[in-house]
Amino acid sequence: MHRLLLLPLVIICLWFAPAGPATASQAQVTDAATGTGIPGATIVIGNQLITTGATGNFQFQAATGVLFARAPGYRAESVDVTKIPASGAKLSLPPFVPQAVYLSVYGIGSTKLRQAALALVQAGTVNTLVIDIKGDSGLVPYPSAVPLVQQDGARRITTIPDLAALVQMLHQKGIYVIARIVTFKDEPLATYRPDLAVHLSDGTLFRDRQHLAWTDPFQPEVQNYNIAIAVEAAHAGFDEVQFDYLRFPDASQQLKFAGPTNEQQRVAAISGFLAEARRQLLPYNVYLSADFFGYVCWNHNDTGIGQNLNALEANVDYLSPMLYPSGFQFGIPGYTDPINHSYQIVYQSLAQAQLRLNISPKRFRPWLQAFADYAFDHRSFDANEVASQIKATTDFGSDGWMLWNPRNNYDNTGLANATAQAGDMKVAALSSLACY
């Protein structure tokens, strides 16, 4: 949306029932392609956290249960604890680079749009789908058991009759499946429960440019509502839960929240939500990711909306900046004309964020622009622009990319040959970054 310490984060979750005396066992997390250990691992056994050493080794005590292993840049795996000998075993994770397109609440229910996305999978140019399970207008398109979801009008349509069956079908096709949850922008909940909503100074509901209401990120009930939906996604078998609109509204009006707000409090609300979501998702072998504005890669404050790069990184597996050139109104250092420099916008934003955080490039998977420009000359972002952005992610080394098109139409993206486009723009991007 650097080149210092590049250690992937691995989370291994072990949940077990007491069954006689436990014996100490040893294991190692390794890369299935190279056989090398994956260092910096975190082991979760009940409430106990253990960090692995430089070679990916760890010790644990458990008699029974299932051990879940995951690391950014890899497919998650699980193993029966009883199959791990006390003398040691290797837990191999297969490398995986997601290449994704997005399907909305309506897109997943449209035979035409869904089949078009699956055709890209069949062609080998896409291996991942990002699917709304709580969309931009707050709709939840599957039969949720969350009480408030059933009460607040979020279940007005059903485009996913069976969430687990959908995930199973996609997994059978080898697809990595991401559950997108639009978090604090929530028309149904905000109008049903105004006490949980963001208000203007006169007490009326705040509405954004799309005339949609927002819920208050400070409210525990709002946070729990979204986490409950995330847990349902994890239980259904999604590979990853992704929170979008993970922020306070960006508004020129004076807004009222549950209490006084400043930058520190905003950041604490967002990071606290992510920390609690991660805690509740520990029993599932699911990745956690967060979407945020591209300028957050560059800004050292919270951009006025609670999005702070360091605070976000501390609580997720993947960082997903929205690196749409059209969204960089003021450009970036060295490039004031962003839509003519798609590669530089993507590459330099990722590089700047990595430089600040000192983490592996595999911790990043950005959103890329696959829709017409709305801020400058209104050009169509077609195959050339898409290829340029994808090349930037490849050169940087992120764990893949995601294409955003609100209409779920990827006909003009040139996905079949986007990754093979020639033209190395990396040197120019690095040169400009060095001057910043």
VOPAGU-2260 file (C-alpha; in pm, 1 decimal, decimal comma):
REM VOPAGU-2260
SITE   aa  ch    i         X         Y         Z
SITE  MET   A    0       0,0       0,0       0,0
SITE  HIS   A    1    1374,6    -260,9     344,4
SITE  ARG   A    2    1529,8    -516,1     348,3
SITE  LEU   A    3    1608,0    -586,7     713,8
SITE  LEU   A    4    1462,5    -872,1     919,4
SITE  LEU   A    5    1248,3   -1095,2     699,3
SITE  LEU   A    6    1106,8   -1357,6     933,0
SITE  PRO   A    7     758,0   -1493,1     852,7
SITE  LEU   A    8     516,9   -1517,1    1141,7
SITE  VAL   A    9     385,5   -1865,2    1210,2
SITE  ILE   A   10      98,2   -1934,5    1442,8
SITE  ILE   A   11      45,6   -2288,9    1563,1
SITE  CYS   A   12    -267,9   -2347,5    1764,3
SITE  LEU   A   13    -307,3   -2662,2    1973,2
SITE  TRP   A   14    -637,2   -2731,3    2141,7
SITE  PHE   A   15    -666,1   -3055,4    2338,7
SITE  ALA   A   16    -868,0   -3232,8    2602,3
SITE  PRO   A   17    -689,8   -3369,8    2909,9
SITE  ALA   A   18    -622,8   -3740,7    2858,9
SITE  GLY   A   19    -368,4   -3876,5    3105,8
SITE  PRO   A   20     -18,8   -3747,9    3166,7
SITE  ALA   A   21     130,0   -3549,2    2880,9
SITE  THR   A   22     480,8   -3617,7    2757,7
SITE  ALA   A   23     717,6   -3362,2    2611,5
SITE  SER   A   24     735,1   -3378,7    2232,5
SITE  GLN   A   25     947,1   -3195,3    1981,4
SITE  ALA   A   26     861,5   -3075,1    1632,9
SITE  GLN   A   27     984,4   -2841,9    1363,8
SITE  VAL   A   28     791,6   -2623,3    1122,0
SITE  THR   A   29     948,6   -2642,4     776,6
SITE  ASP   A   30     900,2   -2517,4     423,0
SITE  ALA   A   31     762,9   -2809,4     220,7
SITE  ALA   A   32     948,6   -2696,4     -91,2
SITE  THR   A   33    1293,4   -2644,0      58,6
SITE  GLY   A   34    1286,2   -2840,6     382,3
SITE  THR   A   35    1427,0   -2545,2     573,6
SITE  GLY   A   36    1285,6   -2445,2     910,9
SITE  ILE   A   37    1049,0   -2151,2     936,0
SITE  PRO   A   38    1178,2   -1938,5    1227,6
SITE  GLY   A   39     993,5   -1702,5    1458,2
SITE  ALA   A   40     707,6   -1946,9    1512,4
SITE  THR   A   41     445,6   -1893,4    1780,1
SITE  ILE   A   42     303,6   -2202,5    1948,4
SITE  VAL   A   43     -33,6   -2175,2    2123,8
SITE  ILE   A   44    -113,6   -2459,3    2364,2
SITE  GLY   A   45    -424,6   -2372,5    2556,4
SITE  ASN   A   46    -334,0   -2032,0    2695,4
SITE  GLN   A   47      42,2   -2089,3    2671,5
SITE  LEU   A   48     248,8   -1916,7    2402,2
SITE  ILE   A   49     585,8   -2055,2    2290,7
SITE  THR   A   50     811,4   -1897,7    2029,7
SITE  THR   A   51    1022,9   -2130,1    1818,2
SITE  GLY   A   52    1393,2   -2083,5    1762,2
SITE  ALA   A   53    1587,6   -1988,0    1452,3
SITE  THR   A   54    1540,9   -2330,5    1293,6
SITE  GLY   A   55    1165,4   -2354,8    1355,7
SITE  ASN   A   56    1196,7   -2605,5    1641,8
SITE  PHE   A   57     964,9   -2614,4    1941,4
SITE  GLN   A   58     860,1   -2838,2    2230,3
SITE  PHE   A   59     508,8   -2895,4    2357,6
SITE  GLN   A   60     317,7   -3111,7    2601,5
SITE  ALA   A   61     -15,6   -3264,6    2504,0
SITE  ALA   A   62    -155,3   -3616,5    2494,8
SITE  THR   A   63    -429,2   -3568,8    2236,5
SITE  GLY   A   64    -571,7   -3304,3    2007,4
SITE  VAL   A   65    -517,0   -3145,3    1669,6
SITE  LEU   A   66    -224,4   -2916,9    1602,8
SITE  PHE   A   67    -289,8   -2633,8    1359,1
SITE  ALA   A   68       2,7   -2472,1    1176,1
SITE  ARG   A   69      10,9   -2166,0     955,9
SITE  ALA   A   70     256,6   -1906,6     828,1
SITE  PRO   A   71     219,1   -1614,7     587,4
SITE  GLY   A   72     330,7   -1737,3     247,5
SITE  TYR   A   73     210,0   -2090,9     314,0
SITE  ARG   A   74    -102,3   -2303,4     318,6
SITE  ALA   A   75    -221,9   -2388,6     667,0
SITE  GLU   A   76    -189,0   -2748,6     781,7
SITE  SER   A   77    -305,9   -2959,0    1075,0
SITE  VAL   A   78    -182,4   -3279,5    1238,5
SITE  ASP   A   79    -306,9   -3520,3    1504,7
SITE  VAL   A   80     -87,6   -3473,6    1811,3
SITE  THR   A   81     -74,3   -3848,8    1868,3
SITE  LYS   A   82     106,2   -3884,4    1535,4
SITE  ILE   A   83     393,8   -3662,1    1649,4
SITE  PRO   A   84     658,7   -3885,3    1810,3
SITE  ALA   A   85     839,8   -3765,5    2119,5
SITE  SER   A   86    1166,1   -3799,5    1927,6
SITE  GLY   A   87    1059,3   -3520,5    1694,1
SITE  ALA   A   88     873,4   -3460,9    1368,6
SITE  LYS   A   89     865,7   -3210,1    1087,0
SITE  LEU   A   90     547,1   -3017,7    1009,0
SITE  SER   A   91     579,5   -2912,0     646,8
SITE  LEU   A   92     382,6   -2615,5     512,7
SITE  PRO   A   93     340,8   -2586,2     133,3
SITE  PRO   A   94     427,1   -2241,1      -7,2
SITE  PHE   A   95     128,2   -2060,6    -153,8
SITE  VAL   A   96      90,8   -1724,2    -328,8
SITE  PRO   A   97    -275,8   -1611,0    -348,3
SITE  GLN   A   98    -393,1   -1444,9    -670,3
SITE  ALA   A   99    -743,5   -1324,1    -599,2
SITE  VAL   A  100   -1051,9   -1161,1    -740,6
SITE  TYR   A  101   -1338,9   -1026,0    -534,2
SITE  LEU   A  102   -1706,2   -1132,5    -535,0
SITE  SER   A  103   -1961,9    -918,2    -353,9
SITE  VAL   A  104   -2274,5   -1026,9    -168,3
SITE  TYR   A  105   -2452,3   -1017,2    -504,2
SITE  GLY   A  106   -2159,5   -1143,6    -712,1
SITE  ILE   A  107   -2133,0   -1474,3    -529,9
SITE  GLY   A  108   -2505,0   -1525,8    -591,3
SITE  SER   A  109   -2486,5   -1442,5    -962,9
SITE  THR   A  110   -2434,0   -1748,2   -1181,2
SITE  LYS   A  111   -2271,5   -1533,4   -1450,3
SITE  LEU   A  112   -2024,8   -1354,8   -1221,8
SITE  ARG   A  113   -1944,8   -1660,8   -1014,5
SITE  GLN   A  114   -1880,8   -1875,9   -1320,2
SITE  ALA   A  115   -1662,5   -1603,7   -1474,0
SITE  ALA   A  116   -1447,4   -1602,5   -1160,2
SITE  LEU   A  117   -1428,0   -1982,0   -1159,2
SITE  ALA   A  118   -1323,6   -1973,1   -1524,3
SITE  LEU   A  119   -1022,8   -1762,2   -1423,6
SITE  VAL   A  120    -939,9   -2031,3   -1168,7
SITE  GLN   A  121    -976,2   -2299,9   -1433,3
SITE  ALA   A  122    -741,9   -2103,1   -1660,5
SITE  GLY   A  123    -481,2   -2097,3   -1385,1
SITE  THR   A  124    -460,5   -1719,7   -1351,7
SITE  VAL   A  125    -651,9   -1698,9   -1021,4
SITE  ASN   A  126    -635,4   -1934,5    -723,1
SITE  THR   A  127    -819,3   -1733,9    -456,6
SITE  LEU   A  128   -1163,1   -1577,1    -410,6
SITE  VAL   A  129   -1245,9   -1296,7    -167,3
SITE  ILE   A  130   -1615,3   -1332,1     -84,7
SITE  ASP   A  131   -1839,8   -1093,3     107,4
SITE  ILE   A  132   -2001,9   -1253,0     408,1
SITE  LYS   A  133   -2090,6    -906,3     536,8
SITE  GLY   A  134   -2101,7    -656,6     255,1
SITE  ASP   A  135   -2065,8    -282,5     203,8
SITE  SER   A  136   -2426,5    -213,6     300,1
SITE  GLY   A  137   -2408,6    -442,1     603,6
SITE  LEU   A  138   -2596,8    -733,3     447,1
SITE  VAL   A  139   -2512,7   -1085,2     565,0
SITE  PRO   A  140   -2600,6   -1319,4     275,3
SITE  TYR   A  141   -2599,9   -1655,4     454,9
SITE  PRO   A  142   -2818,5   -1801,9     735,2
SITE  SER   A  143   -2627,7   -1663,2    1031,1
SITE  ALA   A  144   -2705,1   -1777,3    1384,4
SITE  VAL   A  145   -2588,7   -1447,8    1537,3
SITE  PRO   A  146   -2900,1   -1306,2    1713,5
SITE  LEU   A  147   -2846,9    -942,3    1612,6
SITE  VAL   A  148   -2790,9   -1042,5    1249,9
SITE  GLN   A  149   -3133,0   -1207,1    1255,2
SITE  GLN   A  150   -3294,6    -900,7    1410,9
SITE  ASP   A  151   -3142,1    -593,3    1247,3
SITE  GLY   A  152   -3236,5    -644,2     881,0
SITE  ALA   A  153   -2896,1    -767,9     766,0
SITE  ARG   A  154   -3055,4   -1090,1     639,7
SITE  ARG   A  155   -3270,8    -929,4     372,2
SITE  ILE   A  156   -3122,4   -1148,5      99,0
SITE  THR   A  157   -2968,2   -1494,0      78,7
SITE  THR   A  158   -2707,3   -1550,0    -189,7
SITE  ILE   A  159   -2516,8   -1815,8       7,1
SITE  PRO   A  160   -2770,4   -2075,6     127,6
SITE  ASP   A  161   -2504,6   -2287,4     298,5
SITE  LEU   A  162   -2176,0   -2122,0     395,9
SITE  ALA   A  163   -1988,5   -2443,4     475,9
SITE  ALA   A  164   -2108,3   -2612,3     155,7
SITE  LEU   A  165   -1984,7   -2317,4     -51,0
SITE  VAL   A  166   -1640,2   -2333,7     109,6
SITE  GLN   A  167   -1625,5   -2709,4      62,7
SITE  MET   A  168   -1713,4   -2677,3    -307,2
SITE  LEU   A  169   -1444,6   -2414,3    -361,4
SITE  HIS   A  170   -1185,5   -2614,2    -167,7
SITE  GLN   A  171   -1257,0   -2912,4    -390,8
SITE  LYS   A  172   -1148,4   -2692,9    -680,9
SITE  GLY   A  173    -826,7   -2605,4    -498,6
SITE  ILE   A  174    -936,5   -2248,4    -425,7
SITE  TYR   A  175    -812,1   -2050,1    -124,4
SITE  VAL   A  176   -1117,7   -1875,0      20,1
SITE  ILE   A  177   -1117,7   -1541,1     204,5
SITE  ALA   A  178   -1419,2   -1414,1     400,7
SITE  ARG   A  179   -1447,9   -1034,9     368,5
SITE  ILE   A  180   -1630,1    -861,7     654,1
SITE  VAL   A  181   -1717,7    -493,4     621,9
SITE  THR   A  182   -1680,0    -400,6     985,1
SITE  PHE   A  183   -1784,9     -61,9    1121,1
SITE  LYS   A  184   -1972,4      71,5     819,9
SITE  ASP   A  185   -2305,6     -96,3     893,9
SITE  GLU   A  186   -2638,8      48,3     786,2
SITE  PRO   A  187   -2863,4    -230,2     927,3
SITE  LEU   A  188   -2711,5    -239,2    1274,8
SITE  ALA   A  189   -2671,9     138,7    1304,6
SITE  THR   A  190   -3035,8     207,0    1215,0
SITE  TYR   A  191   -3174,2     -81,8    1421,2
SITE  ARG   A  192   -2965,4      15,3    1724,2
SITE  PRO   A  193   -2898,2     390,6    1712,6
SITE  ASP   A  194   -2735,4     359,1    2054,4
SITE  LEU   A  195   -2453,4     172,1    1877,5
SITE  ALA   A  196   -2420,4     420,0    1591,0
SITE  VAL   A  197   -2202,4     719,8    1509,4
SITE  HIS   A  198   -2391,8    1048,3    1546,3
SITE  LEU   A  199   -2356,7    1408,2    1436,1
SITE  SER   A  200   -2319,5    1677,9    1699,0
SITE  ASP   A  201   -2697,0    1743,7    1689,5
SITE  GLY   A  202   -2767,8    1380,5    1779,0
SITE  THR   A  203   -2883,3    1264,7    1435,6
SITE  LEU   A  204   -2727,4     960,5    1268,7
SITE  PHE   A  205   -2410,4    1026,9    1073,0
SITE  ARG   A  206   -2432,0     914,6     711,4
SITE  ASP   A  207   -2143,4     896,1     467,1
SITE  ARG   A  208   -2128,6     998,2     100,3
SITE  GLN   A  209   -2326,0     686,8       8,7
SITE  HIS   A  210   -2587,7     783,5     268,2
SITE  LEU   A  211   -2498,0     481,1     481,9
SITE  ALA   A  212   -2477,4     486,5     859,8
SITE  TRP   A  213   -2180,8     367,1    1066,5
SITE  THR   A  214   -2150,3     186,6    1396,7
SITE  ASP   A  215   -1927,7     312,0    1677,2
SITE  PRO   A  216   -1593,0     123,3    1697,1
SITE  PHE   A  217   -1575,2     202,1    2069,4
SITE  GLN   A  218   -1885,6      -5,5    2144,0
SITE  PRO   A  219   -1807,9    -359,8    2269,8
SITE  GLU   A  220   -2140,9    -486,2    2133,3
SITE  VAL   A  221   -2046,1    -366,1    1784,8
SITE  GLN   A  222   -1708,4    -536,1    1807,9
SITE  ASN   A  223   -1863,0    -861,7    1930,7
SITE  TYR   A  224   -2119,8    -854,7    1649,2
SITE  ASN   A  225   -1848,8    -853,9    1383,5
SITE  ILE   A  226   -1629,1   -1104,8    1563,4
SITE  ALA   A  227   -1924,3   -1343,9    1589,9
SITE  ILE   A  228   -1961,8   -1329,8    1210,9
SITE  ALA   A  229   -1588,1   -1392,8    1174,5
SITE  VAL   A  230   -1614,1   -1699,0    1398,2
SITE  GLU   A  231   -1895,8   -1833,9    1181,2
SITE  ALA   A  232   -1673,7   -1791,1     875,6
SITE  ALA   A  233   -1387,3   -1972,9    1046,5
SITE  HIS   A  234   -1620,0   -2250,0    1158,3
SITE  ALA   A  235   -1743,5   -2287,0     798,7
SITE  GLY   A  236   -1386,1   -2351,7     687,0
SITE  PHE   A  237   -1272,7   -2024,2     528,1
SITE  ASP   A  238    -895,5   -2007,9     495,9
SITE  GLU   A  239    -881,7   -1643,3     598,4
SITE  VAL   A  240   -1096,2   -1377,4     763,2
SITE  GLN   A  241   -1043,3   -1026,2     630,1
SITE  PHE   A  242   -1176,8    -714,8     802,1
SITE  ASP   A  243   -1250,1    -415,2     579,0
SITE  TYR   A  244   -1377,0     -69,0     679,4
SITE  LEU   A  245   -1174,5    -132,8     989,1
SITE  ARG   A  246   -1176,7     230,6    1090,1
SITE  PHE   A  247   -1360,2     537,9    1206,0
SITE  PRO   A  248   -1549,6     736,6     941,3
SITE  ASP   A  249   -1350,9     994,7     744,8
SITE  ALA   A  250   -1582,1    1292,0     774,9
SITE  SER   A  251   -1557,8    1670,2     777,5
SITE  GLN   A  252   -1844,6    1700,3    1027,3
SITE  GLN   A  253   -1804,8    1689,4    1403,8
SITE  LEU   A  254   -1895,4    1335,3    1506,6
SITE  LYS   A  255   -2010,1    1193,7    1839,0
SITE  PHE   A  256   -1898,5     854,3    1970,6
SITE  ALA   A  257   -1953,2     660,3    2291,0
SITE  GLY   A  258   -1687,3     871,9    2457,3
SITE  PRO   A  259   -1423,9    1134,9    2388,0
SITE  THR   A  260   -1193,8    1048,3    2101,5
SITE  ASN   A  261    -836,7    1132,3    2013,0
SITE  GLU   A  262    -573,2     957,2    1805,4
SITE  GLN   A  263    -455,0     730,6    2084,2
SITE  GLN   A  264    -809,1     623,5    2167,0
SITE  ARG   A  265    -897,8     560,0    1803,9
SITE  VAL   A  266    -591,3     344,1    1747,8
SITE  ALA   A  267    -660,3     155,8    2071,2
SITE  ALA   A  268   -1018,0      81,3    1961,5
SITE  ILE   A  269    -909,8     -65,2    1626,5
SITE  SER   A  270    -613,2    -260,3    1762,9
SITE  GLY   A  271    -820,4    -381,1    2058,1
SITE  PHE   A  272   -1086,9    -512,0    1821,0
SITE  LEU   A  273    -825,6    -702,1    1618,4
SITE  ALA   A  274    -664,4    -844,4    1930,6
SITE  GLU   A  275    -999,2    -976,5    2054,4
SITE  ALA   A  276   -1085,0   -1115,3    1709,9
SITE  ARG   A  277    -752,7   -1296,0    1699,9
SITE  ARG   A  278    -812,6   -1437,6    2048,5
SITE  GLN   A  279   -1155,8   -1572,7    1956,6
SITE  LEU   A  280   -1029,5   -1716,7    1627,5
SITE  LEU   A  281    -743,9   -1910,8    1789,0
SITE  PRO   A  282    -939,5   -2240,9    1796,2
SITE  TYR   A  283    -956,1   -2228,0    1413,8
SITE  ASN   A  284    -675,2   -2271,1    1166,1
SITE  VAL   A  285    -761,5   -1943,3     994,7
SITE  TYR   A  286    -551,2   -1648,8     883,6
SITE  LEU   A  287    -648,3   -1295,1     986,5
SITE  SER   A  288    -599,7    -992,1     763,5
SITE  ALA   A  289    -681,0    -621,6     772,4
SITE  ASP   A  290    -757,9    -380,7     487,0
SITE  PHE   A  291    -649,3     -17,9     514,9
SITE  PHE   A  292    -597,4     297,2     311,3
SITE  GLY   A  293    -284,7     312,8      96,4
SITE  TYR   A  294    -163,7     635,1     257,7
SITE  VAL   A  295    -137,3     449,2     590,5
SITE  CYS   A  296     181,9     295,9     445,6
SITE  TRP   A  297     328,2     647,5     448,1
SITE  ASN   A  298     151,7     831,7     732,0
SITE  HIS   A  299     292,9     810,1    1081,9
SITE  ASN   A  300     -31,5     922,7    1245,7
SITE  ASP   A  301    -362,7     734,2    1235,9
SITE  THR   A  302    -481,5     926,8     926,0
SITE  GLY   A  303    -761,0    1053,7    1151,2
SITE  ILE   A  304    -946,3     719,9    1135,4
SITE  GLY   A  305    -765,7     491,0    1379,3
SITE  GLN   A  306    -548,9     313,4    1120,4
SITE  ASN   A  307    -192,0     299,9    1247,3
SITE  LEU   A  308      49,5      72,6    1061,5
SITE  ASN   A  309     230,8     -61,3    1367,8
SITE  ALA   A  310     -89,1    -125,7    1561,0
SITE  LEU   A  311    -246,2    -311,0    1267,2
SITE  GLU   A  312      61,2    -528,2    1209,3
SITE  ALA   A  313      74,9    -644,1    1568,8
SITE  ASN   A  314    -258,1    -826,8    1549,6
SITE  VAL   A  315    -290,1    -983,4    1202,6
SITE  ASP   A  316    -117,8   -1234,5     978,0
SITE  TYR   A  317    -158,5   -1025,1     663,1
SITE  LEU   A  318    -158,6    -652,0     595,3
SITE  SER   A  319    -371,4    -557,6     293,4
SITE  PRO   A  320    -326,1    -194,1     192,4
SITE  MET   A  321    -561,1     -67,3     -77,1
SITE  LEU   A  322    -301,6      54,8    -326,0
SITE  TYR   A  323    -534,6     194,0    -590,2
SITE  PRO   A  324    -352,0     465,4    -787,0
SITE  SER   A  325    -680,9     657,2    -808,0
SITE  GLY   A  326    -686,8     673,0    -427,8
SITE  PHE   A  327    -352,3     855,2    -404,3
SITE  GLN   A  328    -492,1    1204,4    -455,4
SITE  PHE   A  329    -160,5    1374,9    -376,7
SITE  GLY   A  330      65,8    1107,5    -521,0
SITE  ILE   A  331     375,3     985,2    -338,1
SITE  PRO   A  332     729,5    1126,1    -313,6
SITE  GLY   A  333     864,1    1156,4    -666,7
SITE  TYR   A  334     532,1    1076,2    -835,0
SITE  THR   A  335     257,1    1337,3    -832,4
SITE  ASP   A  336      71,1    1173,2   -1122,1
SITE  PRO   A  337     -22,9     838,0    -966,9
SITE  ILE   A  338    -239,6     690,1   -1241,8
SITE  ASN   A  339      52,2     712,7   -1485,2
SITE  HIS   A  340     277,7     534,0   -1236,4
SITE  SER   A  341      80,7     233,0   -1115,2
SITE  TYR   A  342     393,6      25,8   -1061,5
SITE  GLN   A  343     563,5     287,9    -848,3
SITE  ILE   A  344     252,3     350,9    -636,9
SITE  VAL   A  345     224,5     -17,4    -549,6
SITE  TYR   A  346     592,6    -103,4    -514,7
SITE  GLN   A  347     702,2     201,0    -320,7
SITE  SER   A  348     404,3     193,7     -83,7
SITE  LEU   A  349     478,7    -167,8       3,8
SITE  ALA   A  350     849,6     -95,5      36,7
SITE  GLN   A  351     782,9     205,3     260,2
SITE  ALA   A  352     558,2       0,4     488,5
SITE  GLN   A  353     811,8    -281,7     510,5
SITE  LEU   A  354    1089,4     -36,1     585,3
SITE  ARG   A  355     890,7     102,5     876,3
SITE  LEU   A  356     785,4    -234,5    1019,3
SITE  ASN   A  357    1095,1    -445,4     949,1
SITE  ILE   A  358     890,2    -757,7     866,7
SITE  SER   A  359     880,0   -1016,2     590,5
SITE  PRO   A  360     733,0    -902,3     255,7
SITE  LYS   A  361     515,2   -1213,8     282,2
SITE  ARG   A  362     316,7   -1036,9     554,0
SITE  PHE   A  363     169,3    -811,1     282,5
SITE  ARG   A  364    -101,2    -889,0      27,1
SITE  PRO   A  365    -235,0    -567,4    -130,5
SITE  TRP   A  366    -556,0    -477,8    -305,4
SITE  LEU   A  367    -496,0    -360,0    -663,4
SITE  GLN   A  368    -711,9    -143,0    -889,3
SITE  ALA   A  369    -922,4    -318,7   -1154,6
SITE  PHE   A  370   -1182,3     -44,5   -1196,7
SITE  ALA   A  371   -1197,3     281,0   -1392,5
SITE  ASP   A  372   -1020,2     585,6   -1251,5
SITE  TYR   A  373   -1252,8     821,7   -1065,1
SITE  ALA   A  374   -1012,6    1094,1    -950,9
SITE  PHE   A  375    -801,8    1205,3   -1247,3
SITE  ASP   A  376    -870,0    1138,6   -1618,2
SITE  HIS   A  377   -1129,9     860,5   -1572,3
SITE  ARG   A  378    -931,2     612,7   -1778,5
SITE  SER   A  379   -1022,0     246,6   -1783,2
SITE  PHE   A  380    -778,2      45,8   -1576,3
SITE  ASP   A  381    -723,4    -235,9   -1822,9
SITE  ALA   A  382    -464,8    -507,8   -1879,1
SITE  ASN   A  383    -162,8    -273,9   -1891,3
SITE  GLU   A  384    -238,5    -105,9   -1559,3
SITE  VAL   A  385    -330,2    -435,7   -1393,6
SITE  ALA   A  386     -11,4    -600,4   -1522,2
SITE  SER   A  387     196,0    -310,7   -1393,2
SITE  GLN   A  388      48,2    -341,1   -1045,5
SITE  ILE   A  389      87,3    -719,3   -1036,3
SITE  LYS   A  390     449,8    -689,0   -1144,6
SITE  ALA   A  391     510,2    -448,1    -856,6
SITE  THR   A  392     382,2    -703,4    -604,5
SITE  THR   A  393     594,8    -977,0    -760,4
SITE  ASP   A  394     909,1    -763,3    -755,9
SITE  PHE   A  395     842,7    -664,5    -396,2
SITE  GLY   A  396     778,4   -1025,5    -291,2
SITE  SER   A  397     436,9    -990,9    -127,1
SITE  ASP   A  398     224,2   -1296,9     -67,7
SITE  GLY   A  399      23,0   -1238,1    -381,9
SITE  TRP   A  400    -240,8    -978,5    -465,9
SITE  MET   A  401    -616,5    -915,2    -481,4
SITE  LEU   A  402    -802,0    -737,0    -760,3
SITE  TRP   A  403   -1087,1    -505,8    -664,7
SITE  ASN   A  404   -1372,4    -437,7    -901,8
SITE  PRO   A  405   -1699,5    -342,0    -728,8
SITE  ARG   A  406   -1897,9    -486,1   -1021,1
SITE  ASN   A  407   -1698,6    -809,5   -1007,9
SITE  ASN   A  408   -1617,4    -773,9   -1378,2
SITE  TYR   A  409   -1260,8    -877,4   -1465,2
SITE  ASP   A  410   -1299,5    -909,4   -1843,0
SITE  ASN   A  411   -1053,6    -631,7   -1929,0
SITE  THR   A  412    -783,9    -716,1   -1674,0
SITE  GLY   A  413    -575,7    -933,1   -1906,0
SITE  LEU   A  414    -524,2   -1181,7   -1624,0
SITE  ALA   A  415    -420,6   -1453,5   -1866,0
SITE  ASN   A  416     -98,8   -1271,3   -1951,7
SITE  ALA   A  417     -74,5   -1001,9   -1682,4
SITE  THR   A  418     202,9   -1170,1   -1486,0
SITE  ALA   A  419     408,7   -1222,3   -1803,4
SITE  GLN   A  420     416,3    -858,1   -1909,8
SITE  ALA   A  421     766,2    -733,4   -1984,0
SITE  GLY   A  422     931,8    -412,2   -1874,2
SITE  ASP   A  423    1128,9    -376,2   -1556,5
SITE  MET   A  424    1025,9     -62,6   -1366,2
SITE  LYS   A  425    1186,2    -165,8   -1038,2
SITE  VAL   A  426    1505,8      41,6   -1064,2
SITE  ALA   A  427    1321,3     369,5   -1107,9
SITE  ALA   A  428    1093,7     289,5    -812,7
SITE  LEU   A  429    1384,5     211,9    -581,9
SITE  SER   A  430    1570,4     526,7    -689,2
SITE  SER   A  431    1279,1     751,5    -600,8
SITE  LEU   A  432    1223,5     577,4    -266,8
SITE  ALA   A  433    1587,5     635,8    -170,3
SITE  CYS   A  434    1528,7    1009,3    -207,2
SITE  TYR   A  435    1234,5    1013,0      35,2
